[in-house]
Amino acid sequence: MKDYIQHDEWKIIEEGFHKEDNRISESIFSIGNGRMGHRGNFEETYTGDSMLGNYVAGVYYPDKTRVGWWKNGYPEYFAKVLNAANWLGIAIKIDGEELDLNHANVQEFRRELDMKEGFLVRTYKAELPSGKVVSVEAKRLLSIVDDECGAIRYSLKAENFSGTIEYTPSVDGDIMNEDSNYDEKFWNEIAVEAGDMEGYVVMETKKTGFHVATGMRVNVFKNGEALTPAVEKITREKYVANKFAVELAEGETAVLYKYACNVSSENYDKADVLKYAKTRVEAVQTKGFETMLSEQAQAWESKWEWADIKIEGDVAAQQAIRFNIFQLNQTYTGEDARLNIGPKGFTGEKYGGVTYWDTEAYCVPFYLCTADPKVTRNLLIYRYHHLERAIENAAKLGFDNGAALYPMVTMNGEECHNEWEITFEEIHRNGAIAFAIYNYTRHTDDNAYLAEYGLEVLLGITRFWAQRVNWSVQHEKYVMLGVTGPNEFDNNVDNNWYTSYIATWCMEYTKEALDWVKENNPGRYDEIVKKTNYKEEEAEKWQDIRENMYLGYDDERGVFIQADGFFNKEQILVKDLDPKHLPIVHNWSWDRILRSNFIKQADVLQGIYMFEDRFDLETIRKNYNFYEPRTVHESSLSPCVHNILAAKIGDEKRAYEFYLRTSRLDLDDYNEDTKDGLHITSMAGTWMSVVEGFAGKRVEKGALVLNPMLPEKWNGYSFRLQFKGTTLHINVNKEGVHLSNESEKAITLKVYGKDVTVEGNTKQTLTK
């Protein structure tokens, strides 16, 4: 665990240059705008430990799978969002001496991410080996107004010398992914073009054929006056640069502005990407850096109005929740149904930047309540567009009749994960997608979505479940064999409780959806029946499976059994482990982990969280008290679920501990992996920890429910919720719960078990 990020309500601050933690900082100071993003790399040359990272949404490469053996059904590639052209580069030489903080005496250093207004600034004073001292301020943004563009303001002051500053701003497309399976570079050059104070590189991805044009334009000023220096135009394969010099006297300052863009064939014809790159970068240069910065602040103000959570009396908690909300809104805007949310977003290469079940299980609740419903609708439409691929994925494994298995990992709907215990067995992801459809409709009343898109997805998923079970003579029940639940430390097990439970729920919900569409849109129902060859006797089979599914239960302990054989394992609690063993994923062999009873993340408790209204409080308490002490929380997705359940059973102390762990997971490097990139999808779990954990937000029988608690360390907290066309501002403090309906429409909800109606544009205060 690290502790070098300073606490501040609206900023992420690194004071002093922590060279040994630079990769961690590069992840933390990543910025994005939904269309592209990059890690917090330096503009000037840096020869120290660093992972360069620039990413363009939707552009990927099918990196050939690397396995020791091959089985039928294995995907042939792992899709990766590519490390794209680096447009940040501004190499600097001072009288021929390279400015490189790895070889300089860094006298002052401060890196600051302003989350309120959406920009990154780095200031430092450095002494070069020659003794020359420079002061630098580098400020940059990725515009959420002009979302194909970014800009840098790079100010350099000569502190104790007069001399020549040589600048080489560049676009470098000669880039590779660190995680390339065969050390392969994934880009081919299409065109390189240099002009005076501008340059462009157009590249094409191998195999997938995406074209991306990256362009730059540059202005330079000295003491506030524009310069027109002589420019040396440099081109080589996949690279373009402009080299020019500025003479500075001691105490003088030069300011370089660099405007850049990424234009992709995802949005334009391949033949036009260079043309549009020139248009885009010229437009933002004309607009100017200060105008871009002002527009950025206004756009972020609008986002924060919807999504902010304010916490009073706990700066560390406040900083953490805003950091998580900020990164989520940098990663996904909901404007494009072709895009989704990678577990690392635009902050690193791990997990390939592709889509997992994290989106439906963790991100959907956040976007449902903090953004326009179209954002979540587009996330669900993304899966609808991949339905045919999901049916193909299931067919490869031997399923038929339109059974659909959504991939564990994907870019285009095709499975591209090659660990057998996940690819073939972690099939609970199907259930998360179905639950997201249910979650969306109960929050929005947009049941028309079921007829338009959702029912076909539900039908494919439920057909898969119906074929995936088999009848057990021993149990005289249906069983689910050879699966891996959310707890990936327990592979290839039979009858994982969570997987089996969500499968039966899917069957129930799909039948309800069929009945709703049949009654409310019979024409569409007939279309779907014809298209899918649905027979009503299928629902009879689902009913039989639901009524006769084996769900393990231990009478002695009063808990659901995570999977067959779990109680054959030696039962050891995490508190009894020597801390030197943690995290066990870094310190134990995989064989030892699989034979242990330790749980990576919520498994049984994941199911109890999702279907909480089906279990009484004592059942929830018993399962929580049994499974949590055996959970090492080595998945970023785990602490938030435990926070919510701890709050439910009144364990405020543990709920708060879990909140800090999930919210500061990356800022404090809890799992020693922030260097690989941020845990973007689990950041939505931080929001859930406040809203569903401390505030007790639920939806029951179509109505909003709140049961707020106030953590001891907080003076209060407040947030907004979008629910069925209303916007409700909720403020919890020591005086009570203050509700403000910011909509014209009245809302009736349940607070502390009592029905409350808040008329449009009115306020109410309640006490427990």
C-alpha positions in Angstrom: 0.0 0.0 0.0 1.3 3.4 -1.0 0.6 6.8 0.7 2.2 9.5 -1.4 -0.9 11.0 -3.0 -2.0 14.1 -1.0 -5.5 14.4 0.2 -7.6 17.1 -1.5 -11.3 17.3 -2.2 -11.0 18.2 -5.9 -7.4 17.4 -6.9 -5.1 14.4 -7.1 -1.7 15.8 -6.0 1.8 14.2 -6.1 4.2 16.5 -4.3 7.9 15.6 -5.0 9.1 13.3 -7.7 8.6 9.6 -6.7 10.7 8.1 -9.4 10.3 4.5 -8.1 6.5 4.9 -8.3 6.4 6.6 -11.7 4.3 3.8 -13.3 1.8 4.1 -10.5 1.6 7.8 -11.0 1.3 7.4 -14.8 -1.9 5.4 -14.2 -3.3 7.7 -11.6 -2.8 10.8 -13.7 -4.4 9.3 -16.8 -6.9 11.5 -18.7 -9.5 10.7 -21.3 -12.7 11.9 -22.9 -14.6 8.7 -23.9 -13.2 8.8 -27.5 -9.5 8.5 -26.5 -7.2 8.7 -23.6 -3.6 8.4 -22.4 -1.5 7.6 -19.3 0.2 10.4 -17.4 3.4 10.2 -19.4 5.8 13.2 -19.6 5.9 15.4 -22.6 9.7 15.7 -22.6 12.1 12.7 -23.0 12.1 10.4 -20.0 14.5 7.4 -19.9 13.4 6.1 -16.5 10.9 3.4 -15.8 7.7 4.2 -17.7 4.9 2.6 -19.7 3.8 4.7 -22.6 0.1 4.6 -23.3 -2.1 6.3 -25.8 -5.4 4.7 -26.7 -8.2 5.3 -29.3 -11.6 3.9 -28.4 -12.9 1.0 -30.5 -9.6 0.4 -32.3 -8.2 -3.0 -31.6 -6.0 -5.8 -32.8 -6.6 -9.6 -32.6 -3.3 -10.7 -31.0 -2.8 -14.4 -31.7 -3.4 -16.5 -28.7 -0.5 -18.1 -26.9 -1.3 -21.3 -25.1 0.6 -24.6 -24.5 -2.2 -26.7 -25.9 -5.2 -26.2 -28.1 -8.8 -27.4 -27.5 -11.9 -27.1 -29.6 -13.7 -23.9 -28.9 -10.6 -22.0 -27.9 -10.5 -18.4 -29.3 -7.7 -17.8 -31.8 -6.8 -14.4 -30.5 -7.0 -12.0 -27.6 -8.4 -8.6 -28.7 -6.4 -5.7 -27.5 -7.1 -2.0 -27.5 -3.9 -0.7 -29.1 -1.2 1.5 -27.8 -1.6 4.2 -30.5 0.5 7.0 -31.8 2.1 9.1 -29.1 1.2 12.8 -29.7 2.4 14.1 -26.3 6.1 14.2 -27.2 8.0 17.5 -26.9 11.7 16.6 -26.8 13.8 19.5 -25.4 17.5 20.2 -25.6 19.2 23.1 -23.8 22.4 24.1 -25.5 22.5 20.6 -26.9 21.8 18.9 -23.5 18.7 16.7 -23.3 16.1 17.6 -20.7 15.4 14.2 -19.0 14.2 14.1 -15.4 15.8 10.6 -15.1 19.2 12.3 -15.3 18.4 15.7 -13.8 18.5 16.9 -10.2 14.7 17.4 -9.6 14.6 20.2 -7.1 10.8 20.8 -7.1 8.1 18.6 -8.6 4.3 18.7 -8.4 1.8 16.8 -10.5 -1.9 17.8 -10.1 -5.0 16.4 -11.7 -7.8 18.9 -11.4 -11.0 16.8 -11.4 -13.4 19.7 -11.2 -12.3 21.3 -14.5 -10.8 18.3 -16.2 -7.1 19.0 -16.8 -3.6 17.8 -15.8 -0.8 20.1 -14.8 2.8 19.3 -13.9 5.3 21.8 -12.5 8.9 21.2 -11.7 12.3 22.8 -11.3 15.3 20.7 -12.5 19.0 21.1 -12.6 20.7 19.5 -15.6 24.1 17.8 -15.3 25.6 21.0 -16.7 24.2 23.0 -13.8 21.6 24.8 -15.9 18.3 25.1 -14.1 14.9 25.3 -15.8 11.3 25.7 -14.4 8.6 24.0 -16.4 4.8 24.1 -16.2 3.1 21.5 -18.5 -0.7 21.7 -18.6 -2.8 19.5 -20.8 -6.4 18.3 -21.5 -8.4 15.9 -23.6 -11.4 17.8 -24.6 -14.9 16.4 -23.9 -16.3 19.2 -26.1 -14.0 18.5 -29.1 -13.7 14.8 -28.3 -11.2 13.9 -31.0 -8.8 16.6 -29.8 -6.4 17.4 -27.0 -4.0 20.2 -26.2 -0.8 21.0 -24.2 0.5 24.3 -22.9 4.2 23.8 -22.1 6.0 26.7 -20.4 9.8 26.7 -19.8 11.8 29.4 -18.0 15.6 29.7 -18.0 16.4 30.2 -14.4 20.2 30.7 -14.2 21.4 30.8 -17.8 21.0 32.3 -21.3 21.0 29.8 -24.1 19.3 28.0 -27.0 16.2 25.9 -26.3 15.7 23.3 -29.1 12.1 21.9 -29.3 11.1 18.8 -31.2 7.3 18.3 -30.9 6.4 15.0 -32.6 3.8 12.4 -33.4 5.4 9.0 -33.0 3.5 6.0 -34.4 6.3 3.5 -34.1 4.7 2.1 -30.9 4.1 -1.4 -29.6 2.1 -2.9 -26.7 4.1 -4.1 -23.8 1.7 -7.1 -23.7 2.2 -8.1 -27.3 2.2 -11.9 -27.3 4.9 -12.3 -29.9 6.7 -8.9 -29.5 4.8 -7.8 -32.6 4.1 -4.3 -33.7 0.4 -3.9 -34.6 0.5 -0.9 -37.0 1.5 -0.3 -40.6 2.2 3.1 -41.9 -0.2 4.6 -44.5 1.1 8.2 -44.7 3.4 10.7 -43.0 3.2 14.4 -43.8 5.2 17.3 -42.3 4.6 21.0 -42.6 5.8 24.1 -40.8 4.7 23.7 -37.2 2.4 20.8 -38.1 2.6 17.1 -38.9 0.4 14.0 -39.4 0.8 10.3 -39.2 -1.8 7.9 -40.7 -1.5 4.3 -39.7 -3.5 1.1 -40.2 -3.9 -1.8 -37.8 -2.8 -5.1 -39.1 -5.6 -7.7 -39.7 -8.5 -5.4 -38.5 -7.7 -2.6 -40.9 -8.6 0.4 -38.8 -7.1 3.7 -40.0 -6.2 6.4 -37.5 -4.8 9.8 -38.4 -3.0 11.6 -35.6 -2.1 15.2 -36.2 -0.5 18.1 -34.5 -0.2 21.9 -34.8 2.2 24.0 -32.8 2.6 27.7 -31.7 5.4 29.1 -29.7 5.7 32.4 -27.8 8.5 34.2 -25.9 7.6 36.6 -23.2 4.0 36.7 -24.6 4.9 37.4 -28.2 4.3 34.9 -31.0 7.4 33.6 -32.8 7.9 32.2 -36.3 11.1 30.1 -35.9 12.8 28.3 -38.8 11.5 24.8 -38.8 13.3 21.6 -39.7 10.7 19.1 -40.8 11.6 15.5 -39.8 9.9 12.4 -41.2 10.7 8.7 -40.9 8.7 5.6 -40.8 5.5 6.2 -38.7 7.0 9.4 -37.3 6.8 13.1 -37.9 8.4 16.1 -36.0 9.2 19.7 -36.3 12.5 20.9 -34.8 13.1 24.6 -34.1 15.0 26.7 -31.6 14.2 29.6 -29.3 16.8 31.8 -27.7 16.2 32.6 -24.0 18.0 35.0 -21.8 18.2 34.3 -18.1 14.8 34.8 -16.5 12.9 34.6 -19.8 10.0 32.2 -20.5 9.0 30.4 -23.7 5.5 28.8 -24.0 4.7 26.1 -26.6 1.2 25.2 -27.4 0.6 21.8 -29.0 -2.8 20.9 -30.4 -3.5 17.3 -31.5 -6.2 15.0 -32.7 -6.9 11.3 -33.3 -9.4 10.7 -36.2 -10.4 7.1 -36.7 -12.1 5.1 -39.5 -14.6 4.0 -36.9 -16.2 7.4 -37.7 -15.0 8.3 -41.2 -14.1 6.7 -44.5 -10.6 5.6 -44.5 -9.7 7.8 -47.4 -10.9 10.9 -45.4 -9.2 10.4 -42.0 -6.2 12.6 -42.9 -8.5 15.4 -44.3 -10.6 15.4 -41.1 -7.5 15.3 -38.9 -6.3 18.5 -40.5 -9.7 20.1 -40.1 -10.0 19.1 -36.5 -6.6 20.2 -35.3 -6.8 23.5 -37.2 -10.2 24.2 -35.5 -8.9 23.7 -32.0 -5.7 25.7 -32.7 -7.9 28.5 -33.9 -10.1 28.2 -30.8 -7.0 28.4 -28.6 -5.9 26.7 -25.4 -7.6 29.0 -23.0 -10.9 28.7 -24.8 -10.6 24.9 -24.8 -9.8 25.0 -21.1 -12.8 27.2 -20.3 -15.1 25.0 -22.4 -13.7 21.9 -20.6 -14.5 23.4 -17.2 -18.1 24.2 -18.3 -18.6 20.7 -19.7 -17.3 19.1 -16.5 -19.5 21.3 -14.4 -22.5 19.8 -16.2 -21.2 16.3 -15.5 -20.5 16.9 -11.9 -24.0 18.4 -11.4 -25.4 15.0 -12.2 -22.8 12.7 -10.8 -21.1 14.3 -7.8 -21.2 12.8 -4.4 -20.3 15.3 -1.6 -18.9 14.0 1.6 -18.5 16.3 4.6 -15.8 15.9 7.2 -13.6 13.2 5.5 -11.2 14.6 2.8 -9.7 11.2 2.0 -13.2 9.7 1.4 -14.2 12.8 -0.6 -11.2 12.8 -2.8 -11.6 9.1 -3.5 -15.2 9.1 -4.6 -14.6 12.0 -6.9 -11.5 10.3 -8.4 -13.6 7.3 -9.2 -16.5 9.2 -10.7 -14.1 11.4 -12.7 -12.3 8.3 -14.2 -15.7 6.7 -15.1 -16.9 9.8 -16.9 -13.5 10.1 -18.7 -13.8 6.5 -20.0 -17.4 6.3 -21.2 -19.9 8.9 -22.2 -22.7 6.8 -23.7 -22.7 8.6 -27.0 -21.7 5.6 -29.1 -23.4 2.2 -28.8 -20.4 0.5 -30.5 -18.2 1.4 -27.5 -18.1 -0.2 -24.0 -16.0 0.0 -20.9 -12.7 -1.8 -20.6 -11.6 -2.8 -17.0 -8.6 -0.5 -17.4 -10.2 2.1 -19.6 -7.6 4.3 -21.2 -5.1 3.8 -18.4 -3.1 0.7 -19.2 -2.9 -2.5 -21.4 -3.9 -5.2 -18.9 -7.1 -7.0 -19.8 -6.8 -5.7 -23.3 -9.2 -2.8 -22.9 -12.1 -5.1 -23.8 -15.5 -5.7 -22.4 -16.1 -8.0 -19.4 -19.2 -8.7 -17.3 -18.0 -5.8 -15.1 -20.0 -3.4 -17.3 -23.4 -5.0 -16.6 -22.8 -5.9 -12.9 -21.0 -2.8 -11.7 -21.1 0.1 -14.3 -24.8 -0.1 -15.2 -26.0 0.8 -11.7 -23.8 3.9 -11.8 -24.8 5.2 -15.2 -28.5 4.3 -14.5 -28.7 6.8 -11.7 -26.2 9.5 -12.7 -26.7 10.0 -16.5 -29.4 10.2 -19.1 -31.1 6.8 -19.6 -29.8 6.6 -23.2 -26.3 6.0 -21.8 -27.3 2.7 -20.2 -29.6 1.9 -23.1 -26.6 2.1 -25.4 -24.6 -0.3 -23.2 -27.4 -2.8 -23.5 -27.8 -2.2 -27.2 -24.1 -3.0 -27.5 -24.9 -6.6 -26.3 -27.9 -6.8 -28.6 -25.8 -6.1 -31.6 -23.5 -9.0 -30.5 -26.3 -11.5 -30.0 -25.6 -13.4 -33.2 -21.9 -13.7 -32.2 -23.1 -15.0 -28.7 -25.1 -17.7 -30.5 -22.1 -18.6 -32.6 -19.9 -18.8 -29.4 -22.4 -21.2 -27.8 -22.6 -23.3 -31.0 -18.8 -23.7 -30.9 -19.2 -25.4 -27.6 -22.0 -27.7 -28.7 -25.2 -25.7 -27.9 -28.0 -25.2 -30.4 -31.5 -23.8 -31.0 -30.4 -20.2 -30.6 -28.7 -20.7 -27.2 -26.4 -17.7 -26.6 -23.2 -17.6 -24.5 -21.9 -14.1 -24.3 -18.2 -13.9 -24.2 -16.2 -13.3 -21.1 -13.9 -11.0 -23.0 -14.7 -9.3 -26.3 -14.4 -6.4 -28.6 -16.8 -7.4 -31.4 -19.0 -10.1 -29.7 -16.6 -13.0 -30.4 -15.0 -14.6 -27.4 -11.3 -13.8 -27.2 -10.2 -15.1 -23.8 -8.0 -18.2 -23.7 -7.9 -19.4 -20.1 -10.1 -22.4 -20.2 -11.4 -22.1 -16.6 -12.8 -18.7 -17.6 -13.5 -19.0 -21.3 -15.6 -22.2 -21.0 -16.7 -22.1 -17.3 -17.2 -18.6 -16.0 -20.6 -18.6 -17.6 -22.3 -16.5 -15.0 -21.5 -13.5 -17.2 -24.7 -14.4 -19.1 -26.7 -13.8 -15.9 -25.1 -10.4 -15.4 -26.3 -9.3 -18.8 -29.8 -10.4 -18.1 -29.8 -8.7 -14.7 -28.7 -5.5 -16.4 -31.7 -5.5 -18.6 -33.9 -6.1 -15.6 -32.1 -3.3 -13.7 -32.6 -0.9 -16.6 -36.3 -1.5 -17.0 -37.0 -1.2 -13.3 -35.2 2.1 -13.1 -36.6 3.7 -16.2 -39.9 2.0 -16.9 -38.6 1.7 -20.5 -40.3 -1.7 -21.0 -40.4 -0.9 -24.7 -36.8 -1.9 -24.6 -37.8 -5.5 -23.9 -39.8 -5.7 -27.1 -37.3 -3.8 -29.2 -34.1 -5.5 -28.0 -34.1 -7.1 -24.6 -36.3 -10.1 -25.1 -34.2 -11.6 -27.9 -31.2 -11.4 -25.7 -33.0 -12.9 -22.7 -34.3 -15.8 -24.8 -30.8 -16.7 -26.1 -29.4 -16.6 -22.6 -32.1 -18.7 -21.1 -31.9 -21.3 -23.9 -28.2 -21.6 -23.0 -29.0 -22.2 -19.3 -31.6 -24.8 -20.1 -29.1 -26.8 -22.1 -26.2 -26.3 -19.7 -27.9 -28.2 -16.8 -28.4 -31.9 -16.6 -30.4 -34.2 -14.4 -28.6 -35.9 -11.6 -29.8 -39.3 -10.5 -27.9 -38.9 -7.2 -29.4 -35.6 -6.2 -32.7 -36.1 -8.1 -32.2 -32.5 -9.1 -30.8 -30.5 -12.1 -27.2 -29.7 -11.6 -24.7 -27.4 -13.2 -21.3 -29.1 -13.7 -17.8 -27.8 -14.5 -18.2 -24.1 -13.8 -16.2 -21.2 -12.3 -18.1 -18.7 -10.3 -17.0 -15.1 -9.5 -14.5 -16.6 -7.1 -11.8 -17.5 -9.6 -9.8 -19.2 -6.8 -12.2 -22.1 -7.1 -12.1 -23.4 -10.7 -13.9 -26.2 -12.5 -16.4 -26.9 -9.7 -19.9 -28.4 -9.7 -22.9 -26.5 -8.6 -21.5 -23.1 -7.9 -24.4 -21.6 -6.0 -24.3 -18.2 -7.6 -24.2 -19.5 -11.1 -27.0 -21.9 -10.6 -29.1 -19.3 -8.8 -28.8 -16.6 -11.4 -29.5 -19.2 -14.1 -32.9 -20.1 -12.5 -33.7 -16.4 -12.1 -32.9 -15.8 -15.8 -35.5 -18.4 -16.7 -38.1 -16.7 -14.4 -37.4 -13.3 -15.7 -37.4 -14.3 -19.4 -40.8 -15.9 -19.0 -42.1 -12.6 -17.4 -40.6 -10.6 -20.3 -42.2 -13.0 -22.8 -45.6 -12.5 -21.2 -45.2 -8.7 -21.0 -44.3 -8.4 -24.7 -47.0 -10.8 -25.7 -49.6 -8.7 -23.9 -48.3 -5.2 -24.7 -46.8 -5.6 -28.1 -48.3 -8.7 -29.7 -47.1 -7.8 -33.2 -43.5 -7.7 -32.0 -44.0 -10.8 -30.0 -45.1 -12.7 -33.1 -42.0 -11.4 -35.0 -39.7 -12.6 -32.2 -41.4 -16.0 -32.0 -41.0 -16.5 -35.8 -37.4 -15.2 -35.9 -36.3 -17.3 -32.9 -38.5 -20.3 -33.5 -39.7 -20.1 -29.9 -42.1 -22.7 -28.6 -44.2 -22.3 -25.5 -43.1 -25.7 -24.2 -39.7 -24.3 -23.8 -41.0 -22.2 -20.9 -42.5 -25.3 -19.3 -39.0 -26.9 -19.3 -37.6 -23.7 -17.7 -40.2 -24.0 -15.0 -39.3 -27.6 -14.3 -35.6 -26.7 -14.1 -36.3 -23.8 -11.7 -38.4 -25.9 -9.4 -35.9 -28.7 -9.4 -32.5 -27.0 -9.5 -29.9 -28.2 -7.0 -28.7 -25.3 -4.8 -26.3 -26.4 -2.1 -27.2 -25.5 1.5 -25.4 -26.4 4.7 -28.0 -27.0 7.5 -25.4 -27.0 10.3 -23.9 -23.6 9.4 -27.1 -22.2 7.9 -25.3 -21.0 4.7 -25.5 -21.6 1.0 -22.6 -23.8 -0.2 -20.4 -21.9 -2.6 -19.8 -25.1 -4.7 -19.6 -28.8 -4.2 -16.5 -29.7 -2.2 -16.0 -26.3 -0.6 -16.3 -27.8 2.9 -13.7 -30.5 2.0 -11.1 -27.7 2.1 -9.3 -26.7 5.3 -11.3 -23.8 6.8 -8.8 -21.0 7.6 -9.7 -17.4 8.1 -7.8 -14.6 6.4 -7.0 -13.0 9.8 -5.1 -16.1 10.8 -2.8 -15.8 7.7 0.7 -14.3 8.2 0.5 -10.9 6.3 3.6 -11.9 4.3 1.4 -14.3 2.3 -0.8 -11.4 1.1 -1.8 -10.9 -1.6 -1.8 -14.7 -2.1 -2.1 -14.3 -5.9 1.5 -12.8 -5.8 2.9 -15.1 -3.2 1.3 -18.6 -3.6 1.3 -21.1 -6.4 -1.9 -21.5 -8.3 -2.2 -25.1 -7.1 -2.0 -23.9 -3.5 -4.6 -21.2 -4.1 -7.0 -23.7 -5.7 -6.7 -26.1 -2.8 -7.3 -23.4 -0.2 -10.7 -22.1 1.0 -9.7 -18.5 0.3 -12.1 -16.5 -1.8 -10.9 -13.9 -4.4 -14.2 -11.9 -4.4 -17.8 -12.0 -3.5 -19.4 -15.2 -4.9 -22.3 -16.4 -2.8 -22.5 -12.9 -1.5 -22.6 -11.5 -5.0 -25.9 -13.4 -5.5 -27.3 -12.3 -2.2 -26.4 -8.7 -3.1 -28.2 -9.0 -6.5 -31.3 -10.8 -5.1 -31.3 -9.4 -1.6 -35.1 -9.0 -1.5 -35.4 -12.8 -1.6 -33.5 -13.4 1.6 -34.3 -12.5 5.2 -31.9 -10.5 7.3 -30.7 -13.5 9.3 -29.9 -15.4 6.1 -27.9 -12.5 4.8 -26.1 -12.1 8.1 -25.1 -15.7 8.4 -23.7 -15.9 4.9 -21.9 -12.6 5.3 -20.4 -13.7 8.6 -19.2 -17.0 7.1 -17.9 -16.0 3.8 -16.4 -12.6 4.4 -13.7 -13.8 6.8 -12.5 -16.2 4.1 -12.3 -13.5 1.4 -9.0 -12.0 0.5 -10.6 -9.3 -1.7 -7.9 -9.7 -4.4 -10.4 -8.7 -7.0 -11.2 -5.0 -7.3 -14.8 -6.0 -7.6 -15.1 -7.5 -4.1 -15.0 -4.7 -1.5 -18.0 -2.8 -2.8 -20.4 -5.8 -2.5 -19.1 -6.5 1.0 -19.6 -2.8 1.9 -23.3 -2.9 0.8 -24.0 -6.1 2.7 -22.1 -4.9 5.8 -24.2 -1.8 5.8 -27.4 -3.9 5.3 -26.7 -5.9 8.5 -25.6 -2.8 10.4 -21.9 -3.4 10.5 -20.9 0.2 10.0 -17.2 -0.2 10.9 -16.6 -2.9 8.3 -18.8 -1.0 5.7 -16.5 2.0 6.1 -13.4 -0.1 5.8 -14.7 -1.6 2.6 -15.6 1.8 1.3 -12.0 3.1 1.8 -10.6 0.0 0.2 -12.7 0.1 -2.9 -12.5 3.9 -3.2 -8.8 4.3 -2.6 -7.8 1.0 -4.3 -5.8 2.7 -7.0 -4.8 5.9 -5.2 -3.2 3.9 -2.4 -2.2 0.9 -4.5 -3.9 -1.6 -2.2 -3.4 -4.6 -4.5 0.0 -3.6 -5.7 -1.1 -3.4 -9.3 -2.0 0.2 -10.0 1.1 0.4 -12.2 -0.8 -1.7 -14.7 -3.6 0.8 -15.0 -6.6 1.8 -13.0 -9.5 -0.4 -12.1 -12.1 1.6 -14.0 -15.1 -0.8 -13.9 -14.7 -1.4 -10.1 -14.7 2.4 -9.6 -18.5 2.1 -10.2 -18.5 -0.1 -7.2 -17.2 2.9 -5.2 -20.3 4.8 -6.2 -22.4 1.8 -5.2 -20.7 1.7 -1.8 -22.1 5.1 -1.0 -25.4 5.0 -2.6 -26.4 1.4 -2.2 -24.2 0.8 0.9 -24.5 3.8 3.2 -27.6 5.3 1.7 -29.3 1.9 1.4 -30.7 2.7 -2.0 -32.8 -0.2 -3.5 -35.7 -0.7 -5.9 -38.5 -2.8 -4.5 -41.7 -3.5 -6.3 -41.0 -0.7 -8.7 -40.4 1.9 -6.0 -37.3 3.6 -4.8 -36.2 2.7 -1.3 -33.7 4.5 1.0 -32.4 3.3 4.4 -29.5 5.8 5.0 -26.8 5.5 7.7 -24.2 8.1 8.4 -20.6 6.8 8.9 -19.2 8.0 12.2 -16.3 9.8 10.5 -18.7 11.8 8.2 -20.7 14.9 9.0 -22.9 14.3 6.0 -23.1 13.2 2.4 -25.3 14.1 -0.6 -25.9 12.9 -4.2 -28.4 12.9 -7.0 -30.4 10.0 -8.4 -32.2 9.8 -11.7 -35.2 7.5 -11.3 -38.1 7.0 -13.7 -37.9 10.5 -15.1 -37.3 12.3 -11.8 -34.1 13.8 -10.3 -33.9 13.5 -6.6 -31.2 15.2 -4.5 -30.5 13.3 -1.3 -28.6 14.9 1.6 -27.9 12.7 4.7 -26.6 14.4 7.8 -26.9 14.3 11.6 -30.2 16.1 11.5 -31.9 13.6 9.1 -32.5 12.8 5.5 -33.2 15.8 3.3 -35.0 15.1 0.0 -35.3 17.6 -2.8 -37.2 16.7 -5.9 -35.6 18.7 -8.7 -38.2 17.6 -11.3 -41.8 18.6 -12.2 -43.0 15.1 -11.6 -43.8 13.8 -8.0 -42.1 10.8 -6.7 -43.2 8.3 -4.0 -40.5 6.4 -2.3 -39.9 4.5 0.9 -37.6 5.9 3.5 -36.8 4.0 6.7 -39.8 1.8 5.8 -42.3 4.6 5.5 -43.9 5.8 2.2 -43.0 9.4 1.4 -44.3 11.5 -1.5 -42.2 14.4 -2.6 -44.1 16.6 -5.0 -42.3 18.2 -8.0 -39.8 21.0 -7.1 -40.4 20.6 -3.3 -38.3 19.5 -0.4 -38.8 17.3 2.7 -36.8 16.4 5.7 -37.2 13.1 7.5 -35.7 11.5 10.6 -35.3 7.8 11.4 
